Amino acid sequence: METFLKIENIKLWARVGVLDEERELGQLFSLDIFLWTDFEECTANDDIKKTVDYSKLVDILKIQSKKIYFFTIEKYSKAILEIIDGEFKLSKIKIILTKCKPPIIGFDGKVSIVRILENK
């Protein structure tokens, strides 16, 4: 049975974008995270120490996002993967990073990047 933890709609404020204003003022991003690890020990013993502390993860990402200055969401998404991978021993990580209001004239949508990291 495949089991993963999903954390949805983490709001992050970061200075990422091609325009000077985006890097100076920052903007809102939304992040969805999927985490694969062995949840069996946690499940069997109901032991919180044997699972992913997602409150810690969210706090780390919010703190780190305030320090980030990048031109692209591609680079920002790589940094997020590195932060998660550095903090937790996971077999697989998938993220969906969304720029909520990209500054494109006549465009009212969102732009997202999906990245997957697998540790063998």
Backbone atoms as SQL, in Angstrom:
CREATE TABLE atoms (id INTEGER PRIMARY KEY, chain TEXT, resi INTEGER, resn TEXT, atom TEXT, x REAL, y REAL, z REAL);
INSERT INTO atoms VALUES
  (1, 'A', 1, 'MET', 'N', 0.839, -1.168, 0.000),
  (2, 'A', 1, 'MET', 'CA', 0.000, 0.000, 0.000),
  (3, 'A', 1, 'MET', 'C', 0.895, 1.245, 0.000),
  (4, 'A', 2, 'GLU', 'N', 0.623, 2.152, -0.905),
  (5, 'A', 2, 'GLU', 'CA', 1.370, 3.409, -0.958),
  (6, 'A', 2, 'GLU', 'C', 0.703, 4.432, -0.043),
  (7, 'A', 3, 'THR', 'N', 1.511, 5.058, 0.795),
  (8, 'A', 3, 'THR', 'CA', 1.017, 6.073, 1.719),
  (9, 'A', 3, 'THR', 'C', 1.919, 7.289, 1.628),
  (10, 'A', 4, 'PHE', 'N', 1.315, 8.458, 1.573),
  (11, 'A', 4, 'PHE', 'CA', 2.081, 9.692, 1.606),
  (12, 'A', 4, 'PHE', 'C', 1.309, 10.731, 2.385),
  (13, 'A', 5, 'LEU', 'N', 2.040, 11.703, 2.886),
  (14, 'A', 5, 'LEU', 'CA', 1.468, 12.810, 3.627),
  (15, 'A', 5, 'LEU', 'C', 1.341, 13.983, 2.670),
  (16, 'A', 6, 'LYS', 'N', 0.184, 14.617, 2.653),
  (17, 'A', 6, 'LYS', 'CA', -0.050, 15.763, 1.777),
  (18, 'A', 6, 'LYS', 'C', -0.319, 16.993, 2.635),
  (19, 'A', 7, 'ILE', 'N', 0.430, 18.049, 2.381),
  (20, 'A', 7, 'ILE', 'CA', 0.238, 19.328, 3.059),
  (21, 'A', 7, 'ILE', 'C', -0.154, 20.325, 1.971),
  (22, 'A', 8, 'GLU', 'N', -1.332, 20.892, 2.098),
  (23, 'A', 8, 'GLU', 'CA', -1.875, 21.740, 1.034),
  (24, 'A', 8, 'GLU', 'C', -1.899, 23.217, 1.393),
  (25, 'A', 9, 'ASN', 'N', -1.701, 24.021, 0.368),
  (26, 'A', 9, 'ASN', 'CA', -1.978, 25.449, 0.412),
  (27, 'A', 9, 'ASN', 'C', -1.186, 26.195, 1.500),
  (28, 'A', 10, 'ILE', 'N', 0.100, 25.889, 1.591),
  (29, 'A', 10, 'ILE', 'CA', 0.977, 26.645, 2.482),
  (30, 'A', 10, 'ILE', 'C', 1.211, 27.995, 1.804),
  (31, 'A', 11, 'LYS', 'N', 0.894, 29.069, 2.493),
  (32, 'A', 11, 'LYS', 'CA', 1.084, 30.408, 1.929),
  (33, 'A', 11, 'LYS', 'C', 2.475, 30.910, 2.303),
  (34, 'A', 12, 'LEU', 'N', 3.251, 31.268, 1.291),
  (35, 'A', 12, 'LEU', 'CA', 4.608, 31.760, 1.484),
  (36, 'A', 12, 'LEU', 'C', 4.773, 33.106, 0.781),
  (37, 'A', 13, 'TRP', 'N', 5.425, 34.028, 1.438),
  (38, 'A', 13, 'TRP', 'CA', 5.737, 35.320, 0.840),
  (39, 'A', 13, 'TRP', 'C', 7.221, 35.299, 0.495),
  (40, 'A', 14, 'ALA', 'N', 7.540, 35.481, -0.782),
  (41, 'A', 14, 'ALA', 'CA', 8.939, 35.400, -1.204),
  (42, 'A', 14, 'ALA', 'C', 9.233, 36.433, -2.280),
  (43, 'A', 15, 'ARG', 'N', 10.493, 36.777, -2.386),
  (44, 'A', 15, 'ARG', 'CA', 10.954, 37.746, -3.387),
  (45, 'A', 15, 'ARG', 'C', 11.504, 36.972, -4.578),
  (46, 'A', 16, 'VAL', 'N', 10.602, 36.594, -5.460),
  (47, 'A', 16, 'VAL', 'CA', 10.957, 35.783, -6.615),
  (48, 'A', 16, 'VAL', 'C', 10.268, 36.366, -7.847),
  (49, 'A', 17, 'GLY', 'N', 11.039, 36.615, -8.891),
  (50, 'A', 17, 'GLY', 'CA', 10.453, 37.097, -10.132),
  (51, 'A', 17, 'GLY', 'C', 11.462, 37.842, -10.977),
  (52, 'A', 18, 'VAL', 'N', 11.107, 38.017, -12.215),
  (53, 'A', 18, 'VAL', 'CA', 11.973, 38.693, -13.172),
  (54, 'A', 18, 'VAL', 'C', 11.939, 40.210, -12.956),
  (55, 'A', 19, 'LEU', 'N', 10.783, 40.735, -12.610),
  (56, 'A', 19, 'LEU', 'CA', 10.654, 42.181, -12.414),
  (57, 'A', 19, 'LEU', 'C', 11.307, 42.608, -11.099),
  (58, 'A', 20, 'ASP', 'N', 11.938, 43.776, -11.123),
  (59, 'A', 20, 'ASP', 'CA', 12.582, 44.299, -9.915),
  (60, 'A', 20, 'ASP', 'C', 11.590, 44.382, -8.757),
  (61, 'A', 21, 'GLU', 'N', 10.364, 44.805, -9.046),
  (62, 'A', 21, 'GLU', 'CA', 9.340, 44.942, -7.998),
  (63, 'A', 21, 'GLU', 'C', 9.035, 43.605, -7.321),
  (64, 'A', 22, 'GLU', 'N', 9.067, 42.531, -8.093),
  (65, 'A', 22, 'GLU', 'CA', 8.791, 41.211, -7.524),
  (66, 'A', 22, 'GLU', 'C', 9.850, 40.822, -6.497),
  (67, 'A', 23, 'ARG', 'N', 11.093, 41.130, -6.813),
  (68, 'A', 23, 'ARG', 'CA', 12.181, 40.795, -5.888),
  (69, 'A', 23, 'ARG', 'C', 12.307, 41.812, -4.758),
  (70, 'A', 24, 'GLU', 'N', 11.858, 43.031, -4.998),
  (71, 'A', 24, 'GLU', 'CA', 11.930, 44.059, -3.955),
  (72, 'A', 24, 'GLU', 'C', 10.777, 43.930, -2.956),
  (73, 'A', 25, 'LEU', 'N', 9.566, 43.812, -3.464),
  (74, 'A', 25, 'LEU', 'CA', 8.380, 43.781, -2.604),
  (75, 'A', 25, 'LEU', 'C', 7.970, 42.372, -2.199),
  (76, 'A', 26, 'GLY', 'N', 8.247, 41.408, -3.053),
  (77, 'A', 26, 'GLY', 'CA', 7.810, 40.039, -2.814),
  (78, 'A', 26, 'GLY', 'C', 6.393, 39.830, -3.285),
  (79, 'A', 27, 'GLN', 'N', 5.963, 38.586, -3.202),
  (80, 'A', 27, 'GLN', 'CA', 4.611, 38.238, -3.624),
  (81, 'A', 27, 'GLN', 'C', 4.210, 36.904, -3.008),
  (82, 'A', 28, 'LEU', 'N', 2.938, 36.599, -3.130),
  (83, 'A', 28, 'LEU', 'CA', 2.379, 35.406, -2.511),
  (84, 'A', 28, 'LEU', 'C', 2.564, 34.173, -3.405),
  (85, 'A', 29, 'PHE', 'N', 2.993, 33.099, -2.753),
  (86, 'A', 29, 'PHE', 'CA', 3.086, 31.787, -3.391),
  (87, 'A', 29, 'PHE', 'C', 2.263, 30.808, -2.575),
  (88, 'A', 30, 'SER', 'N', 1.784, 29.779, -3.232),
  (89, 'A', 30, 'SER', 'CA', 1.087, 28.688, -2.562),
  (90, 'A', 30, 'SER', 'C', 1.887, 27.412, -2.824),
  (91, 'A', 31, 'LEU', 'N', 2.001, 26.585, -1.795),
  (92, 'A', 31, 'LEU', 'CA', 2.813, 25.376, -1.916),
  (93, 'A', 31, 'LEU', 'C', 2.022, 24.169, -1.438),
  (94, 'A', 32, 'ASP', 'N', 1.996, 23.140, -2.259),
  (95, 'A', 32, 'ASP', 'CA', 1.466, 21.836, -1.874),
  (96, 'A', 32, 'ASP', 'C', 2.643, 20.871, -1.832),
  (97, 'A', 33, 'ILE', 'N', 2.681, 20.060, -0.776),
  (98, 'A', 33, 'ILE', 'CA', 3.793, 19.122, -0.592),
  (99, 'A', 33, 'ILE', 'C', 3.238, 17.717, -0.392),
  (100, 'A', 34, 'PHE', 'N', 3.873, 16.752, -1.030),
  (101, 'A', 34, 'PHE', 'CA', 3.560, 15.339, -0.869),
  (102, 'A', 34, 'PHE', 'C', 4.829, 14.668, -0.366),
  (103, 'A', 35, 'LEU', 'N', 4.733, 13.938, 0.745),
  (104, 'A', 35, 'LEU', 'CA', 5.910, 13.329, 1.364),
  (105, 'A', 35, 'LEU', 'C', 5.725, 11.829, 1.523),
  (106, 'A', 36, 'TRP', 'N', 6.683, 11.066, 1.009),
  (107, 'A', 36, 'TRP', 'CA', 6.663, 9.619, 1.138),
  (108, 'A', 36, 'TRP', 'C', 7.747, 9.193, 2.120),
  (109, 'A', 37, 'THR', 'N', 7.372, 8.382, 3.083),
  (110, 'A', 37, 'THR', 'CA', 8.313, 7.783, 4.017),
  (111, 'A', 37, 'THR', 'C', 7.648, 6.539, 4.590),
  (112, 'A', 38, 'ASP', 'N', 8.344, 5.845, 5.463),
  (113, 'A', 38, 'ASP', 'CA', 7.764, 4.664, 6.097),
  (114, 'A', 38, 'ASP', 'C', 6.912, 5.107, 7.288),
  (115, 'A', 39, 'PHE', 'N', 5.619, 5.048, 7.134),
  (116, 'A', 39, 'PHE', 'CA', 4.693, 5.459, 8.185),
  (117, 'A', 39, 'PHE', 'C', 4.242, 4.284, 9.053),
  (118, 'A', 40, 'GLU', 'N', 4.773, 3.090, 8.811),
  (119, 'A', 40, 'GLU', 'CA', 4.292, 1.893, 9.509),
  (120, 'A', 40, 'GLU', 'C', 4.528, 1.938, 11.021),
  (121, 'A', 41, 'GLU', 'N', 5.716, 2.384, 11.442),
  (122, 'A', 41, 'GLU', 'CA', 6.001, 2.427, 12.875),
  (123, 'A', 41, 'GLU', 'C', 5.098, 3.439, 13.582),
  (124, 'A', 42, 'CYS', 'N', 4.876, 4.563, 12.951),
  (125, 'A', 42, 'CYS', 'CA', 3.960, 5.555, 13.511),
  (126, 'A', 42, 'CYS', 'C', 2.545, 4.991, 13.579),
  (127, 'A', 43, 'THR', 'N', 2.139, 4.326, 12.526),
  (128, 'A', 43, 'THR', 'CA', 0.795, 3.757, 12.466),
  (129, 'A', 43, 'THR', 'C', 0.602, 2.676, 13.521),
  (130, 'A', 44, 'ALA', 'N', 1.592, 1.799, 13.669),
  (131, 'A', 44, 'ALA', 'CA', 1.476, 0.686, 14.616),
  (132, 'A', 44, 'ALA', 'C', 1.441, 1.156, 16.066),
  (133, 'A', 45, 'ASN', 'N', 2.253, 2.178, 16.393),
  (134, 'A', 45, 'ASN', 'CA', 2.395, 2.604, 17.791),
  (135, 'A', 45, 'ASN', 'C', 1.782, 3.963, 18.090),
  (136, 'A', 46, 'ASP', 'N', 1.219, 4.606, 17.078),
  (137, 'A', 46, 'ASP', 'CA', 0.664, 5.949, 17.238),
  (138, 'A', 46, 'ASP', 'C', 1.695, 6.886, 17.858),
  (139, 'A', 47, 'ASP', 'N', 2.947, 6.760, 17.364),
  (140, 'A', 47, 'ASP', 'CA', 4.078, 7.507, 17.901),
  (141, 'A', 47, 'ASP', 'C', 4.375, 8.711, 17.016),
  (142, 'A', 48, 'ILE', 'N', 4.113, 9.897, 17.537),
  (143, 'A', 48, 'ILE', 'CA', 4.306, 11.133, 16.769),
  (144, 'A', 48, 'ILE', 'C', 5.769, 11.351, 16.378),
  (145, 'A', 49, 'LYS', 'N', 6.693, 10.780, 17.125),
  (146, 'A', 49, 'LYS', 'CA', 8.119, 10.924, 16.827),
  (147, 'A', 49, 'LYS', 'C', 8.539, 10.098, 15.616),
  (148, 'A', 50, 'LYS', 'N', 7.668, 9.219, 15.160),
  (149, 'A', 50, 'LYS', 'CA', 7.988, 8.346, 14.032),
  (150, 'A', 50, 'LYS', 'C', 7.306, 8.793, 12.739),
  (151, 'A', 51, 'THR', 'N', 6.904, 10.057, 12.699),
  (152, 'A', 51, 'THR', 'CA', 6.301, 10.591, 11.486),
  (153, 'A', 51, 'THR', 'C', 6.926, 11.944, 11.181),
  (154, 'A', 52, 'VAL', 'N', 6.434, 12.631, 10.182),
  (155, 'A', 52, 'VAL', 'CA', 6.950, 13.927, 9.777),
  (156, 'A', 52, 'VAL', 'C', 6.247, 15.013, 10.598),
  (157, 'A', 53, 'ASP', 'N', 7.032, 15.847, 11.250),
  (158, 'A', 53, 'ASP', 'CA', 6.475, 16.966, 12.003),
  (159, 'A', 53, 'ASP', 'C', 6.170, 18.084, 11.004),
  (160, 'A', 54, 'TYR', 'N', 4.963, 18.081, 10.480),
  (161, 'A', 54, 'TYR', 'CA', 4.632, 19.037, 9.435),
  (162, 'A', 54, 'TYR', 'C', 4.501, 20.465, 9.953),
  (163, 'A', 55, 'SER', 'N', 4.228, 20.641, 11.241),
  (164, 'A', 55, 'SER', 'CA', 4.198, 22.014, 11.769),
  (165, 'A', 55, 'SER', 'C', 5.609, 22.608, 11.743),
  (166, 'A', 56, 'LYS', 'N', 6.610, 21.800, 12.060),
  (167, 'A', 56, 'LYS', 'CA', 8.009, 22.237, 11.986),
  (168, 'A', 56, 'LYS', 'C', 8.379, 22.550, 10.537),
  (169, 'A', 57, 'LEU', 'N', 7.954, 21.698, 9.613),
  (170, 'A', 57, 'LEU', 'CA', 8.253, 21.893, 8.204),
  (171, 'A', 57, 'LEU', 'C', 7.669, 23.209, 7.692),
  (172, 'A', 58, 'VAL', 'N', 6.419, 23.477, 8.007),
  (173, 'A', 58, 'VAL', 'CA', 5.778, 24.716, 7.573),
  (174, 'A', 58, 'VAL', 'C', 6.517, 25.923, 8.149),
  (175, 'A', 59, 'ASP', 'N', 6.872, 25.876, 9.424),
  (176, 'A', 59, 'ASP', 'CA', 7.599, 26.984, 10.049),
  (177, 'A', 59, 'ASP', 'C', 8.944, 27.222, 9.359),
  (178, 'A', 60, 'ILE', 'N', 9.681, 26.161, 9.084),
  (179, 'A', 60, 'ILE', 'CA', 10.984, 26.291, 8.417),
  (180, 'A', 60, 'ILE', 'C', 10.822, 26.939, 7.050),
  (181, 'A', 61, 'LEU', 'N', 9.839, 26.490, 6.280),
  (182, 'A', 61, 'LEU', 'CA', 9.636, 27.032, 4.937),
  (183, 'A', 61, 'LEU', 'C', 9.237, 28.509, 4.988),
  (184, 'A', 62, 'LYS', 'N', 8.403, 28.887, 5.951),
  (185, 'A', 62, 'LYS', 'CA', 7.996, 30.291, 6.069),
  (186, 'A', 62, 'LYS', 'C', 9.184, 31.181, 6.436),
  (187, 'A', 63, 'ILE', 'N', 10.029, 30.714, 7.326),
  (188, 'A', 63, 'ILE', 'CA', 11.216, 31.483, 7.718),
  (189, 'A', 63, 'ILE', 'C', 12.179, 31.614, 6.541),
  (190, 'A', 64, 'GLN', 'N', 12.439, 30.507, 5.852),
  (191, 'A', 64, 'GLN', 'CA', 13.381, 30.517, 4.735),
  (192, 'A', 64, 'GLN', 'C', 12.873, 31.355, 3.561),
  (193, 'A', 65, 'SER', 'N', 11.575, 31.370, 3.337),
  (194, 'A', 65, 'SER', 'CA', 11.029, 32.109, 2.199),
  (195, 'A', 65, 'SER', 'C', 11.300, 33.605, 2.321),
  (196, 'A', 66, 'LYS', 'N', 11.406, 34.100, 3.549),
  (197, 'A', 66, 'LYS', 'CA', 11.677, 35.529, 3.759),
  (198, 'A', 66, 'LYS', 'C', 13.114, 35.899, 3.404),
  (199, 'A', 67, 'LYS', 'N', 13.984, 34.912, 3.283),
  (200, 'A', 67, 'LYS', 'CA', 15.393, 35.152, 2.986),
  (201, 'A', 67, 'LYS', 'C', 15.729, 34.949, 1.508),
  (202, 'A', 68, 'ILE', 'N', 14.759, 34.567, 0.713),
  (203, 'A', 68, 'ILE', 'CA', 15.008, 34.140, -0.665),
  (204, 'A', 68, 'ILE', 'C', 14.849, 35.294, -1.652),
  (205, 'A', 69, 'TYR', 'N', 15.793, 35.394, -2.577),
  (206, 'A', 69, 'TYR', 'CA', 15.742, 36.339, -3.688),
  (207, 'A', 69, 'TYR', 'C', 16.150, 35.578, -4.945),
  (208, 'A', 70, 'PHE', 'N', 15.173, 35.226, -5.794),
  (209, 'A', 70, 'PHE', 'CA', 15.457, 34.501, -7.026),
  (210, 'A', 70, 'PHE', 'C', 14.713, 35.145, -8.188),
  (211, 'A', 71, 'PHE', 'N', 15.193, 34.892, -9.382),
  (212, 'A', 71, 'PHE', 'CA', 14.507, 35.340, -10.586),
  (213, 'A', 71, 'PHE', 'C', 13.383, 34.382, -10.988),
  (214, 'A', 72, 'THR', 'N', 13.560, 33.073, -10.745),
  (215, 'A', 72, 'THR', 'CA', 12.610, 32.092, -11.286),
  (216, 'A', 72, 'THR', 'C', 11.988, 31.216, -10.199),
  (217, 'A', 73, 'ILE', 'N', 10.759, 30.762, -10.485),
  (218, 'A', 73, 'ILE', 'CA', 10.128, 29.806, -9.572),
  (219, 'A', 73, 'ILE', 'C', 10.820, 28.449, -9.679),
  (220, 'A', 74, 'GLU', 'N', 11.496, 28.215, -10.779),
  (221, 'A', 74, 'GLU', 'CA', 12.250, 26.972, -10.917),
  (222, 'A', 74, 'GLU', 'C', 13.344, 26.889, -9.850),
  (223, 'A', 75, 'LYS', 'N', 14.087, 27.974, -9.679),
  (224, 'A', 75, 'LYS', 'CA', 15.154, 28.018, -8.671),
  (225, 'A', 75, 'LYS', 'C', 14.560, 27.970, -7.266),
  (226, 'A', 76, 'TYR', 'N', 13.458, 28.686, -7.056),
  (227, 'A', 76, 'TYR', 'CA', 12.793, 28.682, -5.752),
  (228, 'A', 76, 'TYR', 'C', 12.310, 27.277, -5.408),
  (229, 'A', 77, 'SER', 'N', 11.745, 26.574, -6.379),
  (230, 'A', 77, 'SER', 'CA', 11.255, 25.213, -6.119),
  (231, 'A', 77, 'SER', 'C', 12.408, 24.272, -5.777),
  (232, 'A', 78, 'LYS', 'N', 13.554, 24.449, -6.424),
  (233, 'A', 78, 'LYS', 'CA', 14.727, 23.630, -6.102),
  (234, 'A', 78, 'LYS', 'C', 15.181, 23.892, -4.667),
  (235, 'A', 79, 'ALA', 'N', 15.173, 25.155, -4.256),
  (236, 'A', 79, 'ALA', 'CA', 15.555, 25.511, -2.886),
  (237, 'A', 79, 'ALA', 'C', 14.604, 24.875, -1.876),
  (238, 'A', 80, 'ILE', 'N', 13.315, 24.866, -2.179),
  (239, 'A', 80, 'ILE', 'CA', 12.328, 24.244, -1.287),
  (240, 'A', 80, 'ILE', 'C', 12.610, 22.752, -1.147),
  (241, 'A', 81, 'LEU', 'N', 12.854, 22.078, -2.261),
  (242, 'A', 81, 'LEU', 'CA', 13.171, 20.641, -2.213),
  (243, 'A', 81, 'LEU', 'C', 14.417, 20.387, -1.364),
  (244, 'A', 82, 'GLU', 'N', 15.425, 21.227, -1.515),
  (245, 'A', 82, 'GLU', 'CA', 16.660, 21.056, -0.750),
  (246, 'A', 82, 'GLU', 'C', 16.415, 21.265, 0.750),
  (247, 'A', 83, 'ILE', 'N', 15.574, 22.226, 1.093),
  (248, 'A', 83, 'ILE', 'CA', 15.245, 22.475, 2.497),
  (249, 'A', 83, 'ILE', 'C', 14.545, 21.257, 3.091),
  (250, 'A', 84, 'ILE', 'N', 13.537, 20.750, 2.397),
  (251, 'A', 84, 'ILE', 'CA', 12.772, 19.591, 2.893),
  (252, 'A', 84, 'ILE', 'C', 13.680, 18.374, 2.997),
  (253, 'A', 85, 'ASP', 'N', 14.461, 18.126, 1.951),
  (254, 'A', 85, 'ASP', 'CA', 15.337, 16.956, 1.921),
  (255, 'A', 85, 'ASP', 'C', 16.406, 17.041, 3.014),
  (256, 'A', 86, 'GLY', 'N', 16.862, 18.235, 3.303),
  (257, 'A', 86, 'GLY', 'CA', 17.871, 18.406, 4.336),
  (258, 'A', 86, 'GLY', 'C', 17.345, 18.199, 5.752),
  (259, 'A', 87, 'GLU', 'N', 16.072, 18.434, 5.962),
  (260, 'A', 87, 'GLU', 'CA', 15.472, 18.337, 7.301),
  (261, 'A', 87, 'GLU', 'C', 14.923, 16.949, 7.628),
  (262, 'A', 88, 'PHE', 'N', 14.435, 16.248, 6.618),
  (263, 'A', 88, 'PHE', 'CA', 13.729, 14.992, 6.854),
  (264, 'A', 88, 'PHE', 'C', 14.284, 13.885, 5.969),
  (265, 'A', 89, 'LYS', 'N', 14.274, 12.676, 6.489),
  (266, 'A', 89, 'LYS', 'CA', 14.702, 11.515, 5.712),
  (267, 'A', 89, 'LYS', 'C', 13.464, 10.924, 5.040),
  (268, 'A', 90, 'LEU', 'N', 13.299, 11.263, 3.782),
  (269, 'A', 90, 'LEU', 'CA', 12.117, 10.848, 3.036),
  (270, 'A', 90, 'LEU', 'C', 12.529, 10.095, 1.790),
  (271, 'A', 91, 'SER', 'N', 11.685, 9.174, 1.365),
  (272, 'A', 91, 'SER', 'CA', 12.003, 8.421, 0.157),
  (273, 'A', 91, 'SER', 'C', 11.631, 9.189, -1.106),
  (274, 'A', 92, 'LYS', 'N', 10.625, 10.054, -0.995),
  (275, 'A', 92, 'LYS', 'CA', 10.180, 10.802, -2.171),
  (276, 'A', 92, 'LYS', 'C', 9.500, 12.080, -1.708),
  (277, 'A', 93, 'ILE', 'N', 9.730, 13.155, -2.461),
  (278, 'A', 93, 'ILE', 'CA', 9.103, 14.443, -2.193),
  (279, 'A', 93, 'ILE', 'C', 8.543, 14.968, -3.514),
  (280, 'A', 94, 'LYS', 'N', 7.329, 15.426, -3.472),
  (281, 'A', 94, 'LYS', 'CA', 6.724, 16.101, -4.628),
  (282, 'A', 94, 'LYS', 'C', 6.204, 17.440, -4.140),
  (283, 'A', 95, 'ILE', 'N', 6.505, 18.498, -4.905),
  (284, 'A', 95, 'ILE', 'CA', 5.959, 19.798, -4.550),
  (285, 'A', 95, 'ILE', 'C', 5.276, 20.425, -5.757),
  (286, 'A', 96, 'ILE', 'N', 4.288, 21.226, -5.464),
  (287, 'A', 96, 'ILE', 'CA', 3.650, 22.067, -6.476),
  (288, 'A', 96, 'ILE', 'C', 3.741, 23.489, -5.932),
  (289, 'A', 97, 'LEU', 'N', 4.569, 24.304, -6.567),
  (290, 'A', 97, 'LEU', 'CA', 4.772, 25.686, -6.159),
  (291, 'A', 97, 'LEU', 'C', 4.027, 26.577, -7.147),
  (292, 'A', 98, 'THR', 'N', 3.142, 27.414, -6.615),
  (293, 'A', 98, 'THR', 'CA', 2.285, 28.249, -7.454),
  (294, 'A', 98, 'THR', 'C', 2.513, 29.724, -7.171),
  (295, 'A', 99, 'LYS', 'N', 2.768, 30.477, -8.236),
  (296, 'A', 99, 'LYS', 'CA', 2.805, 31.937, -8.154),
  (297, 'A', 99, 'LYS', 'C', 1.361, 32.384, -8.312),
  (298, 'A', 100, 'CYS', 'N', 0.798, 32.931, -7.243),
  (299, 'A', 100, 'CYS', 'CA', -0.646, 33.179, -7.187),
  (300, 'A', 100, 'CYS', 'C', -1.126, 34.277, -8.128),
  (301, 'A', 101, 'LYS', 'N', -0.341, 35.328, -8.304),
  (302, 'A', 101, 'LYS', 'CA', -0.749, 36.436, -9.175),
  (303, 'A', 101, 'LYS', 'C', 0.444, 36.907, -10.002),
  (304, 'A', 102, 'PRO', 'N', 0.799, 36.143, -11.022),
  (305, 'A', 102, 'PRO', 'CA', 1.939, 36.568, -11.837),
  (306, 'A', 102, 'PRO', 'C', 1.610, 37.885, -12.560),
  (307, 'A', 103, 'PRO', 'N', 2.590, 38.783, -12.621),
  (308, 'A', 103, 'PRO', 'CA', 2.333, 40.093, -13.221),
  (309, 'A', 103, 'PRO', 'C', 2.379, 40.051, -14.749),
  (310, 'A', 104, 'ILE', 'N', 1.342, 39.451, -15.319),
  (311, 'A', 104, 'ILE', 'CA', 1.242, 39.337, -16.770),
  (312, 'A', 104, 'ILE', 'C', -0.016, 40.091, -17.189),
  (313, 'A', 105, 'ILE', 'N', 0.135, 41.085, -18.021),
  (314, 'A', 105, 'ILE', 'CA', -0.998, 41.897, -18.461),
  (315, 'A', 105, 'ILE', 'C', -2.004, 41.025, -19.200),
  (316, 'A', 106, 'GLY', 'N', -3.268, 41.136, -18.799),
  (317, 'A', 106, 'GLY', 'CA', -4.342, 40.395, -19.447),
  (318, 'A', 106, 'GLY', 'C', -4.446, 38.937, -19.020),
  (319, 'A', 107, 'PHE', 'N', -3.701, 38.542, -17.973),
  (320, 'A', 107, 'PHE', 'CA', -3.716, 37.154, -17.502),
  (321, 'A', 107, 'PHE', 'C', -4.133, 37.142, -16.045),
  (322, 'A', 108, 'ASP', 'N', -5.195, 36.407, -15.759),
  (323, 'A', 108, 'ASP', 'CA', -5.725, 36.366, -14.398),
  (324, 'A', 108, 'ASP', 'C', -5.544, 34.982, -13.770),
  (325, 'A', 109, 'GLY', 'N', -4.667, 34.178, -14.332),
  (326, 'A', 109, 'GLY', 'CA', -4.475, 32.823, -13.840),
  (327, 'A', 109, 'GLY', 'C', -3.299, 32.712, -12.892),
  (328, 'A', 110, 'LYS', 'N', -2.865, 31.500, -12.695),
  (329, 'A', 110, 'LYS', 'CA', -1.735, 31.188, -11.830),
  (330, 'A', 110, 'LYS', 'C', -0.702, 30.419, -12.634),
  (331, 'A', 111, 'VAL', 'N', 0.525, 30.411, -12.145),
  (332, 'A', 111, 'VAL', 'CA', 1.597, 29.654, -12.778),
  (333, 'A', 111, 'VAL', 'C', 2.200, 28.736, -11.720),
  (334, 'A', 112, 'SER', 'N', 2.345, 27.460, -12.056),
  (335, 'A', 112, 'SER', 'CA', 2.871, 26.485, -11.101),
  (336, 'A', 112, 'SER', 'C', 4.002, 25.682, -11.717),
  (337, 'A', 113, 'ILE', 'N', 4.872, 25.207, -10.844),
  (338, 'A', 113, 'ILE', 'CA', 5.885, 24.237, -11.241),
  (339, 'A', 113, 'ILE', 'C', 5.717, 23.021, -10.338),
  (340, 'A', 114, 'VAL', 'N', 5.843, 21.845, -10.928),
  (341, 'A', 114, 'VAL', 'CA', 5.752, 20.580, -10.190),
  (342, 'A', 114, 'VAL', 'C', 7.133, 19.941, -10.248),
  (343, 'A', 115, 'ARG', 'N', 7.651, 19.585, -9.075),
  (344, 'A', 115, 'ARG', 'CA', 8.957, 18.926, -9.015),
  (345, 'A', 115, 'ARG', 'C', 8.869, 17.713, -8.110),
  (346, 'A', 116, 'ILE', 'N', 9.630, 16.696, -8.471),
  (347, 'A', 116, 'ILE', 'CA', 9.667, 15.450, -7.706),
  (348, 'A', 116, 'ILE', 'C', 11.127, 15.082, -7.452),
  (349, 'A', 117, 'LEU', 'N', 11.408, 14.758, -6.200),
  (350, 'A', 117, 'LEU', 'CA', 12.739, 14.288, -5.809),
  (351, 'A', 117, 'LEU', 'C', 12.593, 12.902, -5.228),
  (352, 'A', 118, 'GLU', 'N', 13.326, 11.945, -5.771),
  (353, 'A', 118, 'GLU', 'CA', 13.301, 10.573, -5.234),
  (354, 'A', 118, 'GLU', 'C', 14.676, 10.227, -4.698),
  (355, 'A', 119, 'ASN', 'N', 14.701, 9.764, -3.457),
  (356, 'A', 119, 'ASN', 'CA', 15.936, 9.289, -2.848),
  (357, 'A', 119, 'ASN', 'C', 15.965, 7.777, -2.938),
  (358, 'A', 120, 'LYS', 'N', 16.987, 7.255, -3.509),
  (359, 'A', 120, 'LYS', 'CA', 17.091, 5.794, -3.698),
  (360, 'A', 120, 'LYS', 'C', 17.757, 5.149, -2.516);
